């Protein structure tokens, strides 16, 4: 199971709003996302993500993809291995 950890990563860095994340993306990564796209990333788990977006998030937040996603194998997956 994958768990999207963007809100936790943002909170650990004192970023409390999508608008603040948007500014950070633009300032640190030179990357612009629309307000609805940022809101979707902050409020829920993405179904898919462009590599450019992941790169910009990692650059802006000084983190790695492993910080943004937490993986725990499902019990069923562990049983079948």
Steps between C-alpha positions, in 0.01 A plus 500: 500500500630843406421797724541855370694703758506847340308670782733356762809605305355850455415527872850391600630793297248755631300513177132520589320583174483408136576861410823484700592175326429659163730792579772261614468292183541812289786650705711189560417280203383747235185288468143625483190300584146630488319558828262206434797269429673604821178458695457149360854405604459642849153361567528151358717223369590540132410216264791593275771764494731640238868454572543878460247562776668251734839658425363849573340387828824335611704806401263749666463297819861375515382141525500174304212300351543265799404790727184567300382140480489239775478137387366215710440164334144374522455183705377317190815594309720373782314167515540435126877559503 
